[in-house]
Amino acid sequence: MKMEAAMLGANVILIGNSSSRGNTYGNENVPSVSTQTVLFGQAYNSFPLNIEKLKEELKNKKVHYYLTYRLNKRMDYPEMTVSTKYDSDRNHLMTEITEVFENNGKLFVKINDFKSKTNALQVIRANENQIVLMKQLNNKIYNYILLTEKSDVLKNPSTIRRVIN
């Protein structure tokens, strides 16, 4: 529950209801039932994005597509894929945010050469070093970690090699 909330951009979960059921042993006429706990909650972000400020900061910003995290809601942990790509001189490939817009109080971006089934990705975190984008498809949540030109990883190429190896 905490992992899913974090990947959706939340840092607080308000548990509204919970229910627990103990073991029930059965016999030849009645099936047994195992222990179960169900939690219901609402995810919140206590540090909301400053959308107006970010709209200006992210417009035409150059970024490097660094990592992808994918969480299937039936899994306990996300899968990570290193997405870093280099040009022939071993420089990090940079791309550009082409469009920044707000929809229903959420900030979205479109990026050149970014392959995604959804056209726009939601910004869930952003600072001067990195931008975290999110999309949901069916039972999966995807987080895309983009590094800005100010990121220490991009300033020192040996850092990224240590992270990957």
N, C-alpha and C positions, 0 to 999 in steps of 0.2 A: 504494500500500500504506500509506504514511504517512497520507494523507488519510482513508482508510477507517478506520484504527485510531483517529485523532483523533476522528472522528465517532462512534465506538463508545465513546469515553470513555477510551481508552488514550493513554499518552504514551511507551511503550517497545515496540519490536518485537524479539523474539528470532528471528533467522533460523535455522531448524533445518536447512534443506536448500536447495540451489540447483542448478540444472542449466542448462548453456548448450549451444547447438548452433550451429555455424557454417554458412555458406552451403554448399549442395551444388548444384552445377550439373548439370543433367540434359541429356538428348538426346532424340531422337525416341522412344526406348523407355523412358526413366526420367525421371520428373518432377523438377523442381528443388525445393529446399526452402530457405526464407529463414532468416536468423539468428533465434534465439529464446533468451530467457533466462526461466527460471521460478524464482520465489522462493517458498518455503514458510516461514511464520513464525507465531508466536503473539504476540498483542497483550496487554500488561499495563499496569496503572496503578500507578505507584510512589507515588501520593498517594491512597490509597483514601478514600472518603467515610466520615465518622463517622455511620453510619446512625442510631444512637440519638439523637444530638444533633440531626440534621437532621429526624427525625420530629417532634420538638417544635417546632422553628423553622418548619417549613413548614406545620404544621397551621393552617388558616384564614387563610393569608397572602394578602394582596392582591397581584396581579401584573398586568403589562401585557404582552400578546402582541406582541412587537417584530419579530422576524425569523424566517424559515424558511430552512433550508439543506436541499437535497435532492441526494443523490449517487447516481447510477445507477452500479453497480459497473463498468460498461463505459465510463464517462466518466473524463476526466482531472481534472476539477475539479467542485465542487458548484455548483448553481444557487442563487441567493439571491433571496428574495421578501420585500419589506418588508410586514409584516403590521399595522403600526400603524393603529389606528382612533381617531377622535375623536368626542366627542359634539357637540351643536349649539353649545356654547360653546367649542369647540376645546380641550377638556380630554381627556387621554388616557383611553380607556375601560379601566377596571380590572375584573378578574374575580377569583375567589377559588378557592384550592385547597381542594377539598371533602373529599378523603380522602388520607391518606398511609399506605402500608403496605409491608412488606418481604416479598419472595418469593424464595426461594433465594439469600439473601445480597445481593439487589439491592433498591434503593429505588424505589418507584413512586408516582405521584400521579394523582389524578383532578381535573379542573378544570371548574368551571361554564362552560357555553356554549362549550366547546372542541370543535370539530368534528374528529373523528379516527375512522378506521375501527377503531382499537383503543381499547378503553375506558380503559386505563391507560397512562401513558407513564413510561419509566424516567428517573430523575434520574442524569445522568452528571457534572454539575458544579453547585456551588452556593456562593454567597457572599452577602454582605449586599446587593450591587447587582444580581446577576442569577442566574438559574437556567437551566441548559441541560437540556432533556429530549430523549430519543431514542426512536425507534421504527424497526423494520425491517419492511418488507413486500416480499416477493419479492426482487428484486435491488436494492432501493432502501433507503437509510438517510436518515432525516429527523432533523434537529436543530431544535428549537424554542427560540428565545431569549426568555426572559421577563424583564422588568425588574421589580425590586421598587420600592417607594415611596422607597427610599433612593438609587436610581440618579440620577446627575447628569443623565442625558438627560431624565428625567421632571421634575427640579427646574427645568431651564432649557429650555422648549419650543423656543427658537430653535436649540438644538443638534440636535434631531431633523430640523428642516427643512434644516439644512446637510448632514446625513448623507444625506438622501433626494435633495436636489438636487445 
